[in-house]
Amino acid sequence: MANMRSYTPALLQRFDRLTNKLSSLRQLDRIEARLDLKQFISEHGKDVCDEMFAVLQKRDAKHNA
């Protein structure tokens, strides 16, 4: 049960797009992403977002290795 995810692949994909948008070259995109991310965390919970962030960090570490 410890390996059970608390998010769907679609939710992870949406979170990935939001976090990528935080580093956009366009200031308006970054502002929008911060607002959207705040709402996203409010809707889905910080624990779920932390779990997805760890997955994305692991994925990115593999790509950058």
N, CA, C and O atoms as a Tinker XYZ file with bonds, in Angstrom:
   260  protein
     1  N      0.820000   -1.192000    0.000000    73     2
     2  CA     0.000000    0.000000    0.000000    64     1     3
     3  C      0.870000    1.264000    0.000000    63     2     4     5
     4  O      0.402000    2.322000   -0.422000    81     3
     5  N      2.095000    1.180000    0.453000    73     3     6
     6  CA     2.977000    2.343000    0.523000    64     5     7
     7  C      3.326000    2.876000   -0.863000    63     6     8     9
     8  O      3.645000    4.056000   -1.007000    81     7
     9  N      3.267000    2.009000   -1.898000    73     7    10
    10  CA     3.605000    2.439000   -3.251000    64     9    11
    11  C      2.413000    2.990000   -4.019000    63    10    12    13
    12  O      2.552000    3.395000   -5.173000    81    11
    13  N      1.258000    3.010000   -3.398000    73    11    14
    14  CA     0.061000    3.493000   -4.068000    64    13    15
    15  C      0.123000    5.003000   -4.273000    63    14    16    17
    16  O      0.362000    5.760000   -3.333000    81    15
    17  N     -0.093000    5.425000   -5.507000    73    15    18
    18  CA    -0.079000    6.850000   -5.819000    64    17    19
    19  C     -1.402000    7.492000   -5.427000    63    18    20    21
    20  O     -2.457000    6.861000   -5.479000    81    19
    21  N     -1.325000    8.736000   -5.041000    73    19    22
    22  CA    -2.531000    9.466000   -4.676000    64    21    23
    23  C     -2.905000   10.471000   -5.764000    63    22    24    25
    24  O     -3.610000   11.444000   -5.495000    81    23
    25  N     -2.438000   10.240000   -6.982000    73    23    26
    26  CA    -2.728000   11.122000   -8.113000    64    25    27
    27  C     -2.837000   10.283000   -9.379000    63    26    28    29
    28  O     -2.358000    9.151000   -9.428000    81    27
    29  N     -3.455000   10.835000  -10.378000    73    27    30
    30  CA    -3.595000   10.157000  -11.664000    64    29    31
    31  C     -2.505000   10.642000  -12.620000    63    30    32    33
    32  O     -1.906000   11.692000  -12.389000    81    31
    33  N     -2.244000    9.892000  -13.684000    73    31    34
    34  CA    -1.285000   10.373000  -14.686000    64    33    35
    35  C     -1.692000   11.726000  -15.280000    63    34    36    37
    36  O     -0.835000   12.561000  -15.567000    81    35
    37  N     -2.990000   11.941000  -15.462000    73    35    38
    38  CA    -3.457000   13.219000  -16.004000    64    37    39
    39  C     -3.176000   14.368000  -15.037000    63    38    40    41
    40  O     -2.811000   15.465000  -15.460000    81    39
    41  N     -3.344000   14.117000  -13.751000    73    39    42
    42  CA    -3.067000   15.146000  -12.746000    64    41    43
    43  C     -1.573000   15.461000  -12.705000    63    42    44    45
    44  O     -1.184000   16.622000  -12.577000    81    43
    45  N     -0.743000   14.435000  -12.814000    73    43    46
    46  CA     0.706000   14.634000  -12.849000    64    45    47
    47  C      1.095000   15.456000  -14.076000    63    46    48    49
    48  O      1.944000   16.342000  -13.988000    81    47
    49  N      0.488000   15.168000  -15.196000    73    47    50
    50  CA     0.780000   15.911000  -16.429000    64    49    51
    51  C      0.377000   17.383000  -16.279000    63    50    52    53
    52  O      1.099000   18.279000  -16.716000    81    51
    53  N     -0.764000   17.616000  -15.669000    73    51    54
    54  CA    -1.215000   18.997000  -15.438000    64    53    55
    55  C     -0.268000   19.734000  -14.489000    63    54    56    57
    56  O      0.064000   20.898000  -14.710000    81    55
    57  N      0.159000   19.050000  -13.442000    73    55    58
    58  CA     1.105000   19.632000  -12.485000    64    57    59
    59  C      2.444000   19.921000  -13.166000    63    58    60    61
    60  O      3.066000   20.953000  -12.911000    81    59
    61  N      2.877000   19.019000  -14.019000    73    59    62
    62  CA     4.126000   19.207000  -14.755000    64    61    63
    63  C      4.060000   20.457000  -15.634000    63    62    64    65
    64  O      5.008000   21.242000  -15.671000    81    63
    65  N      2.961000   20.639000  -16.328000    73    63    66
    66  CA     2.805000   21.842000  -17.164000    64    65    67
    67  C      2.824000   23.117000  -16.318000    63    66    68    69
    68  O      3.433000   24.118000  -16.698000    81    67
    69  N      2.150000   23.064000  -15.168000    73    67    70
    70  CA     2.129000   24.229000  -14.278000    64    69    71
    71  C      3.525000   24.575000  -13.781000    63    70    72    73
    72  O      3.924000   25.739000  -13.805000    81    71
    73  N      4.265000   23.572000  -13.331000    73    71    74
    74  CA     5.599000   23.843000  -12.790000    64    73    75
    75  C      6.561000   24.290000  -13.883000    63    74    76    77
    76  O      7.444000   25.110000  -13.628000    81    75
    77  N      6.407000   23.770000  -15.087000    73    75    78
    78  CA     7.248000   24.228000  -16.204000    64    77    79
    79  C      6.956000   25.677000  -16.553000    63    78    80    81
    80  O      7.860000   26.436000  -16.905000    81    79
    81  N      5.703000   26.050000  -16.455000    73    79    82
    82  CA     5.304000   27.419000  -16.784000    64    81    83
    83  C      5.903000   28.436000  -15.803000    63    82    84    85
    84  O      6.032000   29.617000  -16.126000    81    83
    85  N      6.266000   27.965000  -14.604000    73    83    86
    86  CA     6.880000   28.861000  -13.615000    64    85    87
    87  C      8.229000   29.398000  -14.089000    63    86    88    89
    88  O      8.682000   30.440000  -13.616000    81    87
    89  N      8.862000   28.700000  -15.009000    73    87    90
    90  CA    10.173000   29.146000  -15.498000    64    89    91
    91  C     10.099000   29.710000  -16.920000    63    90    92    93
    92  O     11.113000   29.801000  -17.613000    81    91
    93  N      8.920000   30.078000  -17.337000    73    91    94
    94  CA     8.731000   30.671000  -18.668000    64    93    95
    95  C      9.519000   31.975000  -18.785000    63    94    96    97
    96  O      9.756000   32.664000  -17.793000    81    95
    97  N      9.910000   32.293000  -19.988000    73    95    98
    98  CA    10.577000   33.565000  -20.244000    64    97    99
    99  C      9.590000   34.728000  -20.199000    63    98   100   101
   100  O      9.985000   35.880000  -20.019000    81    99
   101  N      8.312000   34.420000  -20.362000    73    99   102
   102  CA     7.265000   35.452000  -20.342000    64   101   103
   103  C      6.792000   35.694000  -18.914000    63   102   104   105
   104  O      6.340000   34.773000  -18.233000    81   103
   105  N      6.897000   36.918000  -18.477000    73   103   106
   106  CA     6.524000   37.273000  -17.109000    64   105   107
   107  C      5.059000   36.964000  -16.815000    63   106   108   109
   108  O      4.736000   36.479000  -15.731000    81   107
   109  N      4.178000   37.235000  -17.761000    73   107   110
   110  CA     2.755000   36.973000  -17.542000    64   109   111
   111  C      2.481000   35.483000  -17.347000    63   110   112   113
   112  O      1.616000   35.110000  -16.555000    81   111
   113  N      3.211000   34.636000  -18.062000    73   111   114
   114  CA     3.081000   33.189000  -17.866000    64   113   115
   115  C      3.480000   32.801000  -16.444000    63   114   116   117
   116  O      2.800000   32.008000  -15.792000    81   115
   117  N      4.586000   33.366000  -15.973000    73   115   118
   118  CA     5.059000   33.044000  -14.611000    64   117   119
   119  C      4.057000   33.494000  -13.556000    63   118   120   121
   120  O      3.785000   32.768000  -12.600000    81   119
   121  N      3.511000   34.692000  -13.730000    73   119   122
   122  CA     2.516000   35.208000  -12.778000    64   121   123
   123  C      1.280000   34.316000  -12.785000    63   122   124   125
   124  O      0.776000   33.929000  -11.731000    81   123
   125  N      0.803000   33.996000  -13.975000    73   123   126
   126  CA    -0.366000   33.132000  -14.102000    64   125   127
   127  C     -0.107000   31.767000  -13.471000    63   126   128   129
   128  O     -0.972000   31.219000  -12.789000    81   127
   129  N      1.081000   31.223000  -13.700000    73   127   130
   130  CA     1.426000   29.916000  -13.142000    64   129   131
   131  C      1.435000   29.943000  -11.618000    63   130   132   133
   132  O      0.969000   28.998000  -10.982000    81   131
   133  N      1.956000   31.007000  -11.030000    73   131   134
   134  CA     1.957000   31.101000   -9.553000    64   133   135
   135  C      0.544000   31.114000   -9.006000    63   134   136   137
   136  O      0.253000   30.462000   -8.003000    81   135
   137  N     -0.330000   31.850000   -9.661000    73   135   138
   138  CA    -1.730000   31.896000   -9.223000    64   137   139
   139  C     -2.416000   30.545000   -9.427000    63   138   140   141
   140  O     -3.137000   30.067000   -8.551000    81   139
   141  N     -2.186000   29.941000  -10.580000    73   139   142
   142  CA    -2.788000   28.646000  -10.876000    64   141   143
   143  C     -2.268000   27.567000   -9.935000    63   142   144   145
   144  O     -3.027000   26.706000   -9.490000    81   143
   145  N     -0.977000   27.614000   -9.634000    73   143   146
   146  CA    -0.389000   26.612000   -8.753000    64   145   147
   147  C     -0.960000   26.728000   -7.334000    63   146   148   149
   148  O     -1.204000   25.719000   -6.671000    81   147
   149  N     -1.164000   27.934000   -6.889000    73   147   150
   150  CA    -1.770000   28.147000   -5.568000    64   149   151
   151  C     -3.152000   27.493000   -5.513000    63   150   152   153
   152  O     -3.488000   26.816000   -4.541000    81   151
   153  N     -3.935000   27.700000   -6.550000    73   151   154
   154  CA    -5.274000   27.101000   -6.625000    64   153   155
   155  C     -5.182000   25.576000   -6.726000    63   154   156   157
   156  O     -5.949000   24.859000   -6.083000    81   155
   157  N     -4.254000   25.095000   -7.525000    73   155   158
   158  CA    -4.054000   23.657000   -7.717000    64   157   159
   159  C     -3.733000   22.990000   -6.382000    63   158   160   161
   160  O     -4.310000   21.955000   -6.048000    81   159
   161  N     -2.814000   23.579000   -5.621000    73   159   162
   162  CA    -2.436000   23.027000   -4.313000    64   161   163
   163  C     -3.628000   23.052000   -3.367000    63   162   164   165
   164  O     -3.838000   22.111000   -2.601000    81   163
   165  N     -4.400000   24.115000   -3.419000    73   163   166
   166  CA    -5.594000   24.222000   -2.591000    64   165   167
   167  C     -6.594000   23.115000   -2.921000    63   166   168   169
   168  O     -7.222000   22.560000   -2.019000    81   167
   169  N     -6.745000   22.794000   -4.191000    73   167   170
   170  CA    -7.698000   21.775000   -4.629000    64   169   171
   171  C     -7.237000   20.357000   -4.334000    63   170   172   173
   172  O     -8.047000   19.511000   -3.954000    81   171
   173  N     -5.940000   20.085000   -4.505000    73   171   174
   174  CA    -5.452000   18.709000   -4.460000    64   173   175
   175  C     -4.630000   18.376000   -3.217000    63   174   176   177
   176  O     -4.371000   17.206000   -2.937000    81   175
   177  N     -4.226000   19.388000   -2.485000    73   175   178
   178  CA    -3.474000   19.166000   -1.253000    64   177   179
   179  C     -1.975000   19.227000   -1.456000    63   178   180   181
   180  O     -1.451000   18.799000   -2.484000    81   179
   181  N     -1.302000   19.762000   -0.467000    73   179   182
   182  CA     0.154000   19.920000   -0.522000    64   181   183
   183  C      0.867000   18.573000   -0.559000    63   182   184   185
   184  O      1.883000   18.430000   -1.238000    81   183
   185  N      0.341000   17.580000    0.168000    73   183   186
   186  CA     0.972000   16.261000    0.192000    64   185   187
   187  C      1.017000   15.627000   -1.197000    63   186   188   189
   188  O      2.035000   15.063000   -1.599000    81   187
   189  N     -0.092000   15.724000   -1.923000    73   187   190
   190  CA    -0.157000   15.169000   -3.273000    64   189   191
   191  C      0.811000   15.919000   -4.187000    63   190   192   193
   192  O      1.518000   15.305000   -4.986000    81   191
   193  N      0.842000   17.231000   -4.067000    73   191   194
   194  CA     1.744000   18.035000   -4.901000    64   193   195
   195  C      3.205000   17.745000   -4.572000    63   194   196   197
   196  O      4.039000   17.686000   -5.475000    81   195
   197  N      3.522000   17.563000   -3.302000    73   195   198
   198  CA     4.886000   17.209000   -2.918000    64   197   199
   199  C      5.278000   15.852000   -3.506000    63   198   200   201
   200  O      6.408000   15.661000   -3.957000    81   199
   201  N      4.338000   14.923000   -3.495000    73   199   202
   202  CA     4.587000   13.595000   -4.064000    64   201   203
   203  C      4.854000   13.688000   -5.566000    63   202   204   205
   204  O      5.782000   13.065000   -6.082000    81   203
   205  N      4.030000   14.475000   -6.258000    73   203   206
   206  CA     4.226000   14.635000   -7.703000    64   205   207
   207  C      5.525000   15.377000   -8.005000    63   206   208   209
   208  O      6.216000   15.044000   -8.968000    81   207
   209  N      5.867000   16.380000   -7.192000    73   207   210
   210  CA     7.103000   17.120000   -7.399000    64   209   211
   211  C      8.314000   16.198000   -7.271000    63   210   212   213
   212  O      9.267000   16.307000   -8.042000    81   211
   213  N      8.273000   15.297000   -6.301000    73   211   214
   214  CA     9.373000   14.335000   -6.129000    64   213   215
   215  C      9.504000   13.440000   -7.362000    63   214   216   217
   216  O     10.617000   13.133000   -7.791000    81   215
   217  N      8.384000   13.025000   -7.927000    73   215   218
   218  CA     8.401000   12.200000   -9.137000    64   217   219
   219  C      9.020000   12.977000  -10.299000    63   218   220   221
   220  O      9.833000   12.439000  -11.050000    81   219
   221  N      8.634000   14.234000  -10.440000    73   219   222
   222  CA     9.181000   15.054000  -11.527000    64   221   223
   223  C     10.667000   15.318000  -11.341000    63   222   224   225
   224  O     11.422000   15.326000  -12.313000    81   223
   225  N     11.093000   15.534000  -10.105000    73   223   226
   226  CA    12.525000   15.738000   -9.846000    64   225   227
   227  C     13.320000   14.490000  -10.201000    63   226   228   229
   228  O     14.404000   14.582000  -10.777000    81   227
   229  N     12.785000   13.331000   -9.860000    73   227   230
   230  CA    13.456000   12.070000  -10.174000    64   229   231
   231  C     13.550000   11.883000  -11.688000    63   230   232   233
   232  O     14.585000   11.467000  -12.209000    81   231
   233  N     12.462000   12.193000  -12.382000    73   231   234
   234  CA    12.451000   12.092000  -13.844000    64   233   235
   235  C     13.488000   13.029000  -14.462000    63   234   236   237
   236  O     14.239000   12.635000  -15.355000    81   235
   237  N     13.521000   14.268000  -13.980000    73   235   238
   238  CA    14.446000   15.244000  -14.527000    64   237   239
   239  C     15.899000   14.892000  -14.220000    63   238   240   241
   240  O     16.787000   15.160000  -15.030000    81   239
   241  N     16.141000   14.301000  -13.070000    73   239   242
   242  CA    17.500000   13.881000  -12.711000    64   241   243
   243  C     17.990000   12.799000  -13.690000    63   242   244   245
   244  O     19.161000   12.786000  -14.067000    81   243
   245  N     17.101000   11.910000  -14.090000    73   243   246
   246  CA    17.465000   10.869000  -15.049000    64   245   247
   247  C     17.795000   11.484000  -16.415000    63   246   248   249
   248  O     18.732000   11.054000  -17.087000    81   247
   249  N     17.022000   12.486000  -16.812000    73   247   250
   250  CA    17.229000   13.134000  -18.114000    64   249   251
   251  C     18.511000   13.963000  -18.129000    63   250   252   253
   252  O     19.134000   14.124000  -19.178000    81   251
   253  N     18.901000   14.482000  -16.984000    73   251   254
   254  CA    20.076000   15.348000  -16.913000    64   253   255
   255  C     21.349000   14.581000  -16.554000    63   254   256   257
   256  O     22.429000   15.168000  -16.490000    81   255
   257  N     21.231000   13.294000  -16.324000    73   255   258
   258  CA    22.405000   12.493000  -15.928000    64   257   259
   259  C     23.258000   12.130000  -17.117000    63   258   260
   260  O     24.280000   11.462000  -16.963000    81   259
